[in-house]
């Protein structure tokens, strides 16, 4: 099929810098092709994808319907020709003096009312996707990095302990590095619970305690 005959649908997503390969691999499973990527502030990367739109099979259905109409017409023609041949081969009845029997009264016919129109079903509610570990950890890390006024990073990929809970939430311990108001670099650990869904995660509770003993609530 020529390239110019293909129509595409596009999609844009944002991910944490350094995790682009994970997002690209997940989307390529669904047929998306990476077209470009742009670096954004706060260590984020914008990824642009496209994939061919599925063609509607209306032409195939139209050809099948036309074939059925032609086949029906040929069948009816063959039946009509066969009826004419049978009529020609039947010998004429001999005359008789017996009086013809009276014609029976026509049988009354009845017409059933049309079936009522089917009730349109209510539209199905969109499915809520279960919160996965990567989405929850990334959401917690980005939320804390936005609160680091003087710069910093959360090491949610290489310095993370994840605990899944029975109610579908996640509990994390994640390492962090940040600067204070005097430009001094500090290290600490983030603890937090994340709930919600993959489409709409939310932080239930979280704190950051530094190696020097300070505790910061989210």
N, C-alpha and C positions, 0 to 999 in steps of 0.2 A: 504494500500500500504506500503511495507517495507520501512523503513527510508533510506536504502542504495540506493533505486531506485529513490529517489527524487533528482533532481539537483537544485541548488540555484543560484540566482544572488545576488551580494553584492553591498552595497552602503555605502559611508562614508561622514559624514557632520560634520561641526564645528559650535558650538554655544557658546554663552556667558555663563559663569558659573552661575548657579542658574536658568537658563531657559531650562535645559535639558528636564524637564517634558513636556514643551510645544511642543518642536521639536519631542519628542518621540510619543506624542499623535497624532500629525498631520500625521506622517509617518505610524503609526499603522493603520490609516484609509485606507491606500493604500495596506495593507497586509505586511508591513515590520516588521521584528522582530529584537529587539535589541540583539546583541551578545556580545558587550563589549564597554567600554568607557575609554578614556585616558585623563588625565588632561594635558593641554598645557600651555605655558607661556601666559601672558597678560589676565589672568582670562578666558581662553577659554577651552572648552572641546570637544574632538573628539569622535563622536558617530559612531559605526559600526553596520550596519544592514544587514539582508539577508531576502529573500523571495523565495518560490519555483517558478521555471520557468514554465510558461504554456506549456503543452504538445501540440504538433501539431496534429491535427485530421486526419493525412494522412491515418492511418490504417482504420478508420471508412469509409472514402471516398473510399478506395480500396475495402473494403468488399461490399459496396453498388454497386460499378461498376460491380463487379463480379456477384452479384445477378441479376443485370439487363441483363448481357450477358446470364446467364443460362436461365432466363425467356424468353428472345427473342428466344433462341434455341428451347425451348419446344414449344413455339407458332408456330414456323415455321414447326416443325415436325408434329404437330397436323393438320395444314393446308394441308400439303402434303398427310397425310393419308386420310383426308377427300376427297381430289380431286381424289385419286385412287378409293375409294368406289363409288363415283358418276359415274365414267367412266365405271365401271363394270356393273352398273345397267341400263345403257342406251341401248335400243335395237338397233340392226344393221339396217341400212337404207336399204329399198327394192331397187332392181336394177331398173333402168329406162333407157329408150331409148333416153331420151332428152339429147342433147349434153351439156356437162359441160360449164358453162359460163367462159369466159376468166378471168384469175386472174387479179385483179386490180393492177396497178403499185404501188410500195411501196411509202409511204409518206416520203418525205425527212425530216430528223431530224437536229436540230441545237443545238450546244453546247454553252452555255453562258460562257463568260470569267470569271475567278475567281474574287471574290471581292477583291479590294485592301486592303492591310494590314492596320490596324488602326494606326493612328498617335499616337505615344507615348506622353502622356501628360507631361508637364513640372512638375518637383517635386514641391510640395507645400512648401511655405516658413514657417519656424517654427513660431508658435504663440508666441507673446511677452506677458508675463504675467504682469498684472496690479500690480503696486507697492502697497504693503500692509503696514499697520501702523507698525507692529512689526519689519518687515525687515528694514524699513526706520529708525526707532528709534534706533535699535541695530547698524546699520551701522554708524549713526552719533556718537553714544557713543563710539564705538571702534575706530573711526577715531580720536576723541579727546584724548582718553586714550593713543594712540600711541604718541601723542605730549607732554604728561606730562613727562618730562625728569626725574623728581625726584619722580615719583610715584603719583598715585591718582586713583579715580574711578568716573564714571558718573552714577548717580542714575536714569537710564532711565526707570526702572520698577515701582518704588514706588514714584518717584518725577518727573512726566512728564505731560505736558499739550500738547495735540495733536489737530491740526486743519487741516482737509482735505480741499484741494483747488479744484476748479472746473476743473483745467487743469491736475489733477491727481497727483500733488505734495503734500507734507506734510510740515507743519510748526510746529516746536517744541520749547518748553521751558523746559529745563531739568536741574535739580540740579547737582552740581559737587563738589567734595572734592579733593584737591591736595596739594602737598608740594612744597615750594619754595626752592631756592638754599641753604638756611640756615636751612632747616629742619622744618620750621614753617608750620603748616597746615592752609590752606586757604579754604574758601568756595565761591562758585559763581554760576552763572546761565549761561547755554548755550542756545543761540537762533540760529536757523538755518532752512533753507529750503532744503529738500531732494527731488530729482526727479529721473527720469529714470524708470527702471522696477524692478521687484523682482529679476530677474536674473542679473541685472546690475544697482544697485542704484548708485547715485552720489550726492555729496553735491553741491548745487547751491550757497549758501552763508551762513556764520555762524560766530558768535562772542562769546567770553566768557568774561563776565564782573564780576569782583570779588566784594565781599561785601565791600572791602576797596576802590572801585571806579576805579580800573584799568580795561582797556578794551584790550582784546587780539583778533586779527582777526585770522581766521583759515588759 
